[in-house]
Amino acid sequence: MTTVPVGTQPTSVAANATGLEVHVANAADNTLSVISTVNDTVVAAIGTLFAPLGVAVSRDALRV
């Protein structure tokens, strides 16, 4: 098991159907972190307009 640093105040986690990506909602800094489970690194930090309190991924992984 590896700890991957993400944004401030992570509130929710969701994995895509393949398990290759994990998405973390970070409420305090209004971001969504995208983690690659292949190499356990944050591959993107997506800004949001408001504090994200939850996250979900569609079955086809086209929508987060």
Secondary structure, DSSP 4 states (H G I P E B T S, - for coil): ------SSSEEEEEE-TTSSEEEEEETTTTEEEEEETTTTEEEEEEE-SS--------TTSS--
